[in-house]
Amino acid sequence: MSSDHPDLPNSRQVRLNGSNFAGGNANDPSPVGNEAHGNACAGIIAASHNDEGIAGIAPLCRIMPVRLPSSGSVPGSVYASAITFARTNGAAIISNSWGFFSSNPNYEPVIVSAISDATSNGRGGLGCVVVFAAGNTADHAGSNSGFVTFPSNVLNPGVLTVGASDRNDYQANYSPTSNLGSSQNQIIDVMAPSSKSIYFGQIAAGDPDVWTIDIQGGAGYNPLVGALPTTGTNYLDYTGHFSGTSAACPQVAGVAALMLSENQNLTQAVVGTIIRSTARKARSGSSYTYSTTPGRPDGTFNDQMGYGVVNAYDSVRIARPLSYFTSPSQGINNGGQSTVYADSNGYASAVLFTTVPSMAVSYSFVWSSLFYGQYDRWYLWPSGNRADISVYLNPGQSGGTLRVVCDIYIGSDKVTSTYYYLDVLP
């Protein structure tokens, strides 16, 4: 990642000593020569919303650049050390647009171990969200369905594997197809928009790629791969020619960053489940058929498109800490308090409603209560997204407080809790 890029300045980078695993100054993760790949990925995630360049998905989040070798024979331990470096230095999300040309899910055991450590022990035990590009191994026009490359096919449910769709909502020509019958974990979880094709020379007319940041000045993709943009403020610091599952992967990482910005208590497993479950199915004109797949998260699956195209809006909406309780008298936030009064017979009642959006996600509600004061009895009737609460006071009771807790689950994963206090007065 370039130092002090105008669209991603050092104030939004966590530049740490020891972050360069590719040779040279170990404390400088800046690219060398035309190594623009990392810059391009970082820009998609977090480029500033300012008056030039592009707009990243999570523009207030910070990037921890870690430089990896771009070529040559490199021991797996180098990549493992880079993952461990990110985890131990507090990275919440590890976005990986790199891989090996192998379908063996245990190709480099040391990398497998580092990924497992990150998903299990990162973020104080909540787990790092680990996102990998699936690889650009297919050529569907040539009847080659490709394969999911290592480590995106590692046997770890905490890894999100990202394929690429094109602007018309079809599987990109180079994006591999899932093979549920394979013993090599050939599964695409979700898609994100990228280029239609992969180019190794000049860009074909009429088929531009993904816009993002570039190395500052004349190095990088612009103008080496193709001159775009050609005008504007600092125009050589940007490119319109990024591509592949490498461009799709950071989009999912950016959505995960938005989710954790809303709710930092989500485990990596819950983040992955929400992203898979809320993925948008390809448009009907794309003619992809989705079916329920045993052993996979809630939702429907397609070999070409996984669970669908990543859906930032619904993923963030589901991730938000719940504050959906309302009472007849007022709307309240999580942990808010309201008062109800008992009648002459010592009877008090209140109706609480939750307003969880109707999604293709399985919710279950677990209700509990804590009492401050003595009550004769109380009743709770949860029904769908509504709960009716009635409280009977003991004769002469001066009142008390009822605390109602609602735990929200997606599958077996608890997303979050919200609660409501009722002061019951005679």
C-alpha positions, -999 to +999 in steps of 0.1 A: +000+000+000+014+033-011+024+058+016+000+088+018-021+082-013-044+112-018-075+089-015-061+067+013-037+089+034-015+076+062-040+089+088-062+060+076-034+034+074-020+014+102+016+012+090+035-011+113+071-021+117+077-056+103+048-054+078+069-060+047+073-098+040+086-093+005+122-081+009+138-047+013+129-025+042+110-047+066+092-017+081+078-003+048+049-021+032+048+003+002+048-013-033+079-015-054+080-008-092+046-016-107+032-037-079-002-020-079-023-050-068-024-043-031-032-006-037-061-015-059-076-039-034-072-014-005-089+013-025-120-008-031-123-013+006-115+021+021-108+049-004-120+083+010-152+099+000-137+132-011-136+153-043-113+131-063-108+096-074-131+068-062-153+061-032-145+030-011-171+008+005-160+015+041-144+050+038-140+056+075-122+023+082-085+019+084-062-003+063-033-023+078-011-028+048+010-060+047+032-065+017+036-100+003+060-112-025+045-108-059+065-134-077+090-162-074+091-193-052+081-183-017+078-206+013+044-210+027+057-199+061+061-163+047+024-161+039+015-177+072+037-152+091+019-123+073-015-137+084-003-141+119+012-106+118-022-091+109-040-112+135-016-103+164-017-066+155-054-064+158-067-067+123-105-074+124-107-085+087-080-101+066-087-096+029-067-119+006-066-115-031-038-140-036-035-178-038-016-208-052-024-226-084-035-258-065-069-273-056-054-291-026-071-276+006-040-286+026-014-275+001+006-255+027-003-268+062+015-238+078-009-215+060-039-236+070-027-234+107-023-196+105-058-191+090-073-214+117-055-193+144-069-161+129-105-173+127-104-189+161-083-165+182-084-131+164-103-102+179-101-115+214-117-148+205-144-134+183-123-144+153-109-125+124-131-124+093-109-140+067-119-134+030-102-150+000-105-146-037-115-178-054-090-176-082-092-169-119-089-205-132-120-209-154-127-203-190-164-209-194-163-198-230-139-227-236-159-251-214-134-250-186-153-246-152-120-240-133-113-248-097-112-229-064-076-223-055-057-228-022-061-212+003-096-201-006-106-237-005-091-244+030-113-267+051-123-239+075-159-227+078-145-193+089-132-185+054-154-166+030-146-176-006-155-150-032-161-154-069-168-128-095-199-118-114-200-094-143-220-062-148-249-081-162-253-104-132-237-134-148-208-155-136-176-140-149-159-161-176-128-167-154-146-173-120-146-210-110-178-230-105-185-248-072-183-286-071-202-299-041-191-334-048-154-327-046-133-337-015-112-305-021-138-281-007-146-265-041-172-241-028-179-205-038-197-187-009-207-154-025-200-133-056-191-096-061-191-076-093-159-075-113-148-075-149-163-097-175-130-111-186-093-112-175-068-093-196-030-098-198-024-070-222-043-039-233-080-037-224-105-046-250-127-017-261-161-015-246-153-038-217-137-017-189-127-032-156-131-021-119-121+015-109-099+019-079-067+036-067-033+030-083+003+037-074+009+074-074+024+088-106+032+068-137+038+034-121+011+007-117-018-001-139-023+034-153-010+037-180+009+003-182-023-018-185-044+008-201-047+046-198-078+052-178-085+078-165-066+102-187-076+135-171-086+149-137-069+156-104-041+132-098-055+110-125-024+088-127-031+078-091-062+059-102-070+031-126-102+019-144-086-014-152-086-036-122-102-071-126-107-107-115-118-123-083-091-101-068-114-071-073-144-091-060-128-102-027-122-067-012-158-058-019-169-085+005-142-075+030-155-039+028-191-051+036-177-070+065-160-038+077-193-020+076-209-047+096-183-046+123-185-009+123-221-012+133-216-042+157-181-050+168-193-079+189-203-101+160-182-133+158-166-141+124-190-170+121-220-147+124-205-123+099-201-151+074-236-165+080-252-130+075-233-124+043-242-158+029-278-156+040-285-121+027-267-125-006-288-112-035-299-139-060-289-131-096-316-113-116-343-135-130-331-129-166-298-146-157-316-179-154-297-193-125-315-219-104-309-220-066-317-250-044-314-258-007-281-275+000-278-298+030-251-288+055-248-253+042-260-221+059-296-210+057-305-199+022-303-214-013-272-222-033-262-222-070-230-238-083-221-209-105-231-180-081-228-195-046-254-179-023-256-149-046-241-115-050-230-098-018-257-075-004-243-046+016-276-031+026-292-062+041-259-075+056-254-042+075-291-040+085-290-074+100-257-068+118-268-037+136-274-041+174-311-044+178-330-015+192-364-025+178-386-026+209-414+000+211-441+005+236-475+022+232-462+053+248-428+058+232-401+044+210-370+035+229-334+024+223-316-007+234-318-008+272-343+020+273-370+023+300-407+030+301-434+031+328-468+015+329-494+018+357-515-009+374-552-006+376-572-007+409-570-045+410-532-044+407-531-054+371-506-038+346-501-047+310-479-036+282-474-046+246-440-047+231-433-051+194-401-059+176-396-047+140-370-071+127-371-069+089-386-098+070-355-114+054-346-148+041-329-154+074-341-177+102-348-158+134-357-173+167-365-154+198-356-163+234-373-143+261-362-140+297-368-116+325-353-103+357-375-089+385-370-061+409-400-064+432-424-092+439-450-102+413-478-126+416-474-139+381-465-127+346-472-138+311-453-136+279-467-146+245-440-144+218-455-147+184-434-141+153-420-106+157-444-095+185-445-101+223-474-093+246-463-089+283-488-088+312-478-084+348-499-090+379-489-071+411-493-086+445-519-068+467-504-037+482-472-041+460-456-007+455-443-016+421-411-029+405-391-033+373-394-059+347-364-065+324-372-084+292-344-097+271-346-108+235-317-128+220-317-130+182-303-160+164-295-168+128-293-206+127-274-215+159-254-183+160-265-156+184-263-123+165-271-099+194-294-092+223-316-063+231-336-056+262-364-034+276-372-022+311-407-017+324-413+002+356-446-011+369-463+013+394-496+009+413 
